[in-house]
Amino acid sequence: MAAASLDLQGLLARLDPTADVAQRHIWLIGVFDWLRGDRASPQAAVGRVSLLLDAIEARPELRERLCAWWRAFTQAVDLTALLADYGFAPRTAFVSELTERLRRKILPGTPETTDASDLFRMVLPGVFDAGWIALLDETQLARIGDLLADAALDGDGTPRWRHTVMDAVTYCSSQVVAAGFSPELRLRTSAEHHETRPFHTLMSDLDELREQAFAEPRDEDALQAAFVTFRDRLDACRASASSVYTHLEDNGISVGLVFRLRQLRERVLRIRELLDCLISPASAPSVARLVGRLVLAGGERNSIRALIASNSSMLAAKVTERSAETGEHYITRDRASYLQMVRKAAGGGALTALTVLLKFGILALGLSAFWSGFWSGLMYAASFVAIQLLHLTLATKQPAMTAPAMAARLRDIKTDAAVADFVDEVANLVRSQVAAVLGNVGVVVPAMLALALLVQFALGRPLLDASHAAATLQSLSLAGPTALFAAMTGVLLFAASIVAGWTENAFVLHRLDSAMRYNPRIGAFLGAARARRWATFMRTHISGFASNISLGLMLGLLPAFAGFFGLGLDVRHVTLSAGQIAAAAASTGMAVLQQPALWWAVAAIPVIGALNVSVSFYFAFRLALRAHSVSLGDRARIRSAIRARWRSRPISFFLPA
């Protein structure tokens, strides 16, 4: 403690109210660095606050210098901007705010500034500061207030901080009104809130509150009545903005619009915190709470992760909901639907055999890596779209769609019966996946063998020469990096589902189906009846088109882009891989049965299928759990129930009752 006292004496000796702006701010930063110490504990910082106050109160000339320093500080720095705007984005667009946060992460700040927000970020930069400020007791807060109370008075003798706080309330209120009047919010507000017109009268209620707050003599009853009126109007503005969420749930999500709504809600909360400082009889604790909140808001304001998480959570929820609607069709619950799934998967496997044949045809052209990947991606996309339009099934497309459908059932999972129902759905899902994989692989192999023999008969030579057949089997061997590539393909499958949900959400948000149905130019070109059919068709299939096209392009182009950076990555899709193995085996002939390479490749098929399915399902399920806010306790109960079902009835995961 003696060493700390010596450091404090040197710090106080450097207090100079006549110094330039940069030196005054450097001294302030040094004071708070000293208060934090080695950040051993917040309690230690609180103890240093008492040491600082004792040292200043013991020396009247030091107290006078501090008051002069504070007067110079408040005259040079506009604290109103700090109270009103710190922690908020000066930009209303999500992308521009993201760019601004990246800039602050990279470029250093300077204490030679009159921007209170920039200075506050350097003086109180972290969560630790919010912790020790919250521990200051009323006595310490009162001592701090006494030191600074008379240092800055306005001409009428009113403490300047009260006018500063009221100006901050005015700035925040004007931002709330501007947001409420913006077309994006105004056109989406519910009709009942339009009639009450809360944003129209908010500023007039604030003028009444200001008049009562600075009236001489002060009428407490009138002040309280004005405060209640303004507070109720503010709550009405918040409720009016919240009604926009109902519209978003029905008509799609815009990240930019959600960003505006969150900013408005936080502005309302800031106004209430400022008014608490102004109206409360004991203002010191309210001011301390406000400073602590500013520290936390500054941390969130600088965090890129917090920006993305807070503004994408609702979009994630909407994406998972739209995927859930599609995913319900992929879950079989009885023997009839199970057999129907096998038939659809068999059809998908047969069409995939043709896809494999076209893939080898593109490779035979000897194109460069990019163009080979590009045309392969387009061919994959066309094949997947054909499977969709023919109402067939590709097994690996299911998990990312079915995971949100499963997570949607976790909204009400508090009872044991609800958990049991969910475990039944898990068994139904796993069984559906098994049926789809077996249907795909069980048909793609014989279909590919038949196509390879047909090509050999037509051309008089095998589909693949000996070297290419051997290379194909070697590349798909379980002994190589096949498992890693299969897991990576699972990530691509999940990414395709995100693209699908995002595209459908944008389609609904911008009302493109309505535009196709009623736009005069489209109607004149297609005819009214055909325009209606196309609108219905696109609304039904847009998600599948986006998913299939994006997946096809990713499967084709990933190896080319990875090769450009020398990574040597590849994709492993279970149905496509099974078809490639069949093509290589047919080209080699019966002698392939004696080659270990064939059996290593065959052994990789169940591993590829399991990783394709499990990885894509895992990521989609995690996203859906986060979107639906499922607690960790409920997740543990579900895992325990699934393990119990596996021990008691394992066959239910593979065959229908």
Secondary structure by P-SEA (a helix, b strand, c coil): caaaaaaaaaaaaaccccccaaaaaaaaaaaaaaaacccccaaaaaaaaaaaaaaaaacaaaaaaaaaaaaaaaaacccccccccccccccccaaaaaaaaaaaacbbbbcccccaaaaaaaacccaaaaaaaaaccaaaaaaaaaaccccccccccccaaaaaaaaaaaaaaaaaaaaaacccccccccaaaaaacccccaaaaaaaaaaaaacccccaaaaaaaaaaaaaaaaaaaaaaaaaaaaaaaccccaaaaaaaaaaaaaaaaaaaaaaaaccccaaaaaaaaaaaaaaaaaaaacaaaaaaaaaaaaaaaaaaaaaaaacccccccaaaaaaaaaaaaaaaaaaaaaaaaaaaaaaacccaaaaaaaaaaaaaaaaaaaaaaccccccccaaaaaaaaaaaccccccaaaaaaaaaaaaaaaaaaaaaaaaaaacaaaaaaaaaaaaaaaaccccccaaaaaaaaaaaccccaaaaaaaaaaaaaaaaaaaaaaaaaaaaaaaaaaaaaccaaaaaaccaaaaaaaaaaaaacaaaaaaaaaaaaaaccaaaaaaaaccbbbbbbaaaaaaaaaaaaaaacccccccaaaaaaaaaaaaaaaaacaaaaaaaaaaaaaaacccaaaaaaaaaaaaaaaacccccccccc
